[in-house]
């Protein structure tokens, strides 16, 4: 009889976007795989994608369970309900071990599994406490993680800053570093040329209402304050160019607020927010510059995808980003959350717009560097763990 393992995450989109290769690896190793996550709320993908995920899991023989875990640790009632649900799940099934993800999901998993002697692997997709983080994060998340480390048999970190911190301050059973979640580099790779030097797909221009000869900045991610899209809108206004458009692929609570902010800055006609998009490889091929202004990241998959596509990338100088992109294409965030546009960001964008050879060189360098974070590299390390 196969041993069963449980893959656990707060939201289903984390299973879909980051853990399907892990599930495949576990099945190849002979395990029966179960997964538990929240299919109803907090996801970064749309309902259609979630239904597709369920169908995929069914076709793979993966047993999936609905787990109403919240993303916010302050949702006390929801956390309590999720704790009870997980406790019941572990009473119904015998798991050799659990692999959990996300701060809340990871905390609840260890609180339930630890006292029962079930081995736990926790992958930290970017600690909420980090160099430059708000004091609140250190007071809330750090003590909790330090306490839960005693019920963590294996702690996996996906960036070097977290790895150093975990080795130094947390007392988990074993601490490992792997280079991100792994991306299929080949599926995004195209010749590292700027879209301005080739003919943009007519369908792209039609679908997103962007002129064929326009310059397109792209950001990918949930529409929330942490992704900091407002700073790019401010940069767009500062550039004062009628040929530059900004495309944001993602969904989230700030959709209307970002539209209002763009109108206030006078760039509403140049902002496009089509929501969650599945055809990202095609989109990367039809844009010019990837802009990633996040306030906090672990090791961003969207950025690595853009690098694999050969795009020049302009990013905030934060953990994760600073391992992927060299200093000349990073801009500093003087405050934790600021609506102002750093002049550094505008200067980098202006240089990329003015010097196409420089932009192409940045894209080619990104494409070469991201191979270190390829799925094959990550899978090989995960198999050892």
Buried (B, 14 or more C-beta within 10 A) or exposed (E): EEEBBBBBBBBBBBBBBBBBBBBBBBBEEEBBBBBBBBBEEBBBBBEEBBEBBBEBBEEEEBBBBEBBBBBEBEBEEBBEBBBEBBBEBBEEBEBEBBBBBBBBBBBBBBBBBBEEEBBBBBBBBBBBBBEEBBEEBEEBBBEBBBBBBEBBBBBBBBBBBBBEBBBEEBEBBEBBBBBBBBBBBEEBBBEBBBBBEEEBBEEBBEBBEBEEEBBBBBBBBBBBBEBBBBBBBBBBBBBEBEEBBBBBBBBBEBBEBBBEBBEEBEBBEBBBBBEBBEEBBBBBBBBBBBBBBBBBBBBBBBBBBBBBBBBBBBBBBBBBBBBBBEEEBBBEBEEEEBEEBBEBBBEBBBBBBEEBEBBBEBBBBBBEBBBBBBBEBBBEBBEEE
